[in-house]
């Protein structure tokens, strides 16, 4: 049996893992990264990036469909998508980004092995080929995997998870999306624009249950306007498959027929790397860590989706940096105090049509704790959104009434995914609504709506009167 020695071993090459490996190597550690598939993880290969590629295609299709309203004359207004070509374009984009990550790892001096790895006792790691690695610290960053629900017929070949759906080379005529969370809503919006007749089935009373209720109402109304059927408070009883067709039978007796089904009921931590003799403490299927990322075993850290804290790539980046620093402290690569995770201000974005994004507390959550004031500025009063043909939506700022501290921000509509980062920065540096309202913004921009919403909190908005 071959035995290697490394300062730090990282298991998993997704956002948390590859950032941790690069960070630790830059701090001076001899690092090995074990990834059984392609570096980049779910986000780059099977999540954020490929879905955003398709989302841009969806926006292009919608823009062409609405071109005549702007006086743009198209000789043949029929718009279709060549899914084989779209798939090839998506794969090319993914390959470019994954090769970029590979280059960064190589430049940092990280040893990369394409094998499954398992944590053993005493900070040991066993590779799939039997190689044992002795290390000073281990970072587990194995990410997450799709959840399956225990209902009759779920193993039908017509029921696909999001990973397999991203490799489709055709557009189904009828698509049933089981799950109205972030993944389900994004795919529903994309495939409706591609030409599918889409139905969303959600067990909760609303789609996107973790977001602001008014924002969800706006998104749901737009999805319905585009022809998407939405069933909420609907439990799946079973799935019947007959040949090339399937039906979702709901507990209330309703049946939804489809040619394909997307199972998008969430994701769970991937614990494939935990060996029986490592016995890392878990809770509800996730690895338990303290605020430094340390697991129940000294010298073994975990970061990203596998911890179940926030299943977001940008949260994983931050966690990866933190555990890399702390692992280098443990191994005496650097002499510094340990750091803690900083995940209290992390934006969430849904690339639906329209986009919706939030950071901090919702209006309902904030009002249950604080005496709040709310400023809500409609995009119908924003020059850039109106001229861009996307006037539906708003920016909402929730603040503490006494001091003006920003407690939460929600955006729905044009460029919501970009505006939310300005809101997060303001909250991270403890800017009040007074300071945001006094900050000069470029005109005309959609981000002006954030300034206007902050101004509404203090009665200083000049472009809208509620």
KAMO-V755021 format. One record per residue. N is the residue number from 1. RES is the residue in one letter. OMEGA is omega as a letter, one per 40 degrees, with the letter a starting at -180 (* if undefined). NEAR is the number of other C-alpha atoms within 12 Angstrom. Layout:
n,res,omega,near
N,RES,OMEGA,NEAR
N,RES,OMEGA,NEAR
This chain:
n,res,omega,near
1,X,i,11
2,X,i,14
3,X,i,16
4,X,i,23
5,X,i,23
6,X,i,28
7,X,a,36
8,X,i,49
9,X,i,54
10,X,i,59
11,X,a,56
12,X,a,49
13,X,i,49
14,X,a,48
15,X,i,46
16,X,a,49
17,X,a,51
18,X,i,54
19,X,i,44
20,X,a,49
21,X,a,56
22,X,i,41
23,X,a,36
24,X,i,43
25,X,i,35
26,X,i,25
27,X,i,29
28,X,a,26
29,X,i,36
30,X,a,33
31,X,i,45
32,X,i,43
33,X,i,48
34,X,i,43
35,X,a,36
36,X,i,26
37,X,a,23
38,X,i,31
39,X,a,42
40,X,i,41
41,X,a,42
42,X,a,40
43,X,a,36
44,X,a,36
45,X,a,35
46,X,a,34
47,X,a,40
48,X,a,35
49,X,i,29
50,X,i,41
51,X,i,41
52,X,i,32
53,X,i,30
54,X,i,40
55,X,i,34
56,X,i,27
57,X,i,30
58,X,i,33
59,X,i,27
60,X,i,21
61,X,a,26
62,X,i,31
63,X,i,23
64,X,a,24
65,X,a,22
66,X,a,21
67,X,a,21
68,X,a,15
69,X,i,15
70,X,i,14
71,X,i,9
72,X,a,14
73,X,i,13
74,X,a,16
75,X,i,10
76,X,a,12
77,X,a,16
78,X,a,14
79,X,i,21
80,X,i,24
81,X,i,25
82,X,a,19
83,X,i,23
84,X,i,16
85,X,i,18
86,X,i,28
87,X,i,25
88,X,i,20
89,X,i,23
90,X,a,32
91,X,i,27
92,X,i,19
93,X,i,24
94,X,a,31
95,X,i,22
96,X,a,20
97,X,i,24
98,X,i,30
99,X,i,19
100,X,i,19
101,X,i,30
102,X,i,30
103,X,i,20
104,X,i,24
105,X,i,32
106,X,a,22
107,X,a,17
108,X,i,27
109,X,a,23
110,X,i,36
111,X,a,32
112,X,i,36
113,X,a,30
114,X,i,21
115,X,i,26
116,X,a,31
117,X,a,39
118,X,i,39
119,X,i,42
120,X,a,27
121,X,i,25
122,X,i,23
123,X,i,39
124,X,i,37
125,X,i,43
126,X,i,36
127,X,a,33
128,X,a,21
129,X,i,19
130,X,i,16
131,X,i,21
132,X,i,25
133,X,i,37
134,X,a,27
135,X,i,33
136,X,i,33
137,X,i,48
138,X,i,53
139,X,i,61
140,X,a,61
141,X,a,57
142,X,i,48
143,X,a,47
144,X,i,40
145,X,a,29
146,X,i,28
147,X,i,24
148,X,a,23
149,X,a,25
150,X,i,15
151,X,i,21
152,X,i,19
153,X,a,23
154,X,a,28
155,X,i,20
156,X,i,26
157,X,i,23
158,X,i,33
159,X,a,36
160,X,i,29
161,X,a,36
162,X,i,38
163,X,a,29
164,X,a,22
165,X,a,35
166,X,i,35
167,X,i,26
168,X,i,27
169,X,i,19
170,X,i,24
171,X,i,31
172,X,i,29
173,X,i,22
174,X,a,31
175,X,i,41
176,X,a,46
177,X,a,52
178,X,a,51
179,X,a,43
180,X,i,46
181,X,a,35
182,X,a,40
183,X,a,40
184,X,a,40
185,X,i,50
186,X,i,43
187,X,i,48
188,X,a,53
189,X,a,48
190,X,a,41
191,X,i,48
192,X,i,40
193,X,i,36
194,X,i,34
195,X,i,28
196,X,i,31
197,X,a,32
198,X,i,41
199,X,i,40
200,X,i,50
201,X,a,43
202,X,a,32
203,X,a,28
204,X,a,22
205,X,i,21
206,X,i,30
207,X,i,42
208,X,a,41
209,X,a,24
210,X,a,29
211,X,i,35
212,X,a,35
213,X,a,25
214,X,i,28
215,X,i,40
216,X,i,37
217,X,i,25
218,X,i,32
219,X,a,41
220,X,i,38
221,X,a,22
222,X,i,28
223,X,i,33
224,X,i,24
225,X,i,16
226,X,i,27
227,X,i,21
228,X,i,33
229,X,a,30
230,X,i,38
231,X,i,33
232,X,a,28
233,X,a,20
234,X,i,28
235,X,i,29
236,X,a,36
237,X,i,25
238,X,i,28
239,X,i,35
240,X,i,30
241,X,i,25
242,X,a,17
243,X,a,13
244,X,i,19
245,X,i,24
246,X,i,29
247,X,i,35
248,X,i,42
249,X,a,28
250,X,a,26
251,X,i,20
252,X,i,17
253,X,i,14
254,X,i,19
255,X,i,23
256,X,a,36
257,X,a,30
258,X,i,32
259,X,i,32
260,X,i,40
261,X,i,48
262,X,i,45
263,X,a,43
264,X,a,36
265,X,i,34
266,X,a,27
267,X,i,32
268,X,a,29
269,X,i,34
270,X,a,32
271,X,a,36
272,X,a,26
273,X,a,38
274,X,i,36
275,X,a,22
276,X,a,14
277,X,i,18
278,X,i,25
279,X,i,22
280,X,a,33
281,X,i,26
282,X,i,22
283,X,a,18
284,X,i,15
285,X,i,23
286,X,i,33
287,X,a,39
288,X,i,31
289,X,i,32
290,X,a,26
291,X,i,23
292,X,a,35
293,X,a,44
294,X,i,36
295,X,i,34
296,X,i,21
297,X,i,29
298,X,i,26
299,X,i,35
300,X,a,45
301,X,i,48
302,X,a,56
303,X,i,60
304,X,a,51
305,X,a,42
306,X,i,47
307,X,i,43
308,X,a,33
309,X,i,33
310,X,a,31
311,X,a,39
312,X,a,35
313,X,a,36
314,X,i,29
315,X,i,33
316,X,i,45
317,X,a,37
318,X,i,34
319,X,i,49
320,X,i,48
321,X,a,40
322,X,a,38
323,X,i,49
324,X,i,54
325,X,a,41
326,X,i,43
327,X,i,50
328,X,i,40
329,X,a,27
330,X,a,31
331,X,i,31
332,X,i,22
333,X,i,24
334,X,i,20
335,X,a,15
336,X,i,15
337,X,i,15
338,X,i,24
339,X,i,24
340,X,i,23
341,X,i,32
342,X,a,23
343,X,a,27
344,X,i,21
345,X,a,30
346,X,a,34
347,X,i,37
348,X,a,40
349,X,i,40
350,X,a,42
351,X,i,41
352,X,i,45
353,X,e,47
354,X,i,43
355,X,i,42
356,X,a,45
357,X,i,45
358,X,i,43
359,X,a,40
360,X,a,37
361,X,i,34
362,X,i,35
363,X,a,34
364,X,a,23
365,X,a,21
366,X,a,26
367,X,i,19
368,X,a,13
369,X,a,15
370,X,i,24
371,X,a,20
372,X,i,28
373,X,a,31
374,X,i,36
375,X,a,40
376,X,a,39
377,X,a,39
378,X,i,39
379,X,i,39
380,X,i,26
381,X,a,30
382,X,a,34
383,X,a,23
384,X,a,23
385,X,a,30
386,X,a,22
387,X,i,19
388,X,i,23
389,X,i,22
390,X,a,30
391,X,a,27
392,X,i,33
393,X,a,39
394,X,i,46
395,X,a,50
396,X,i,48
397,X,i,50
398,X,a,44
399,X,i,42
400,X,a,30
401,X,a,26
402,X,a,16
403,X,a,20
404,X,i,31
405,X,i,33
406,X,a,46
407,X,a,43
408,X,i,50
409,X,i,52
410,X,i,53
411,X,i,54
412,X,a,50
413,X,a,45
414,X,i,39
415,X,i,36
416,X,a,42
417,X,i,32
418,X,a,28
419,X,a,36
420,X,i,38
421,X,i,28
422,X,i,33
423,X,i,44
424,X,i,34
425,X,i,23
426,X,a,31
427,X,a,32
428,X,a,23
429,X,i,15
430,X,i,21
431,X,i,25
432,X,i,32
433,X,i,41
434,X,a,30
435,X,i,24
436,X,a,37
437,X,a,32
438,X,a,21
439,X,a,20
440,X,i,17
441,X,i,18
442,X,a,14
443,X,e,14
444,X,i,18
445,X,i,26
446,X,a,40
447,X,i,40
448,X,a,37
449,X,i,52
450,X,i,49
451,X,a,41
452,X,i,42
453,X,i,46
454,X,i,45
455,X,i,38
456,X,i,34
457,X,a,36
458,X,i,32
459,X,a,22
460,X,i,21
461,X,a,28
462,X,a,20
463,X,i,22
464,X,i,21
465,X,a,17
466,X,*,17
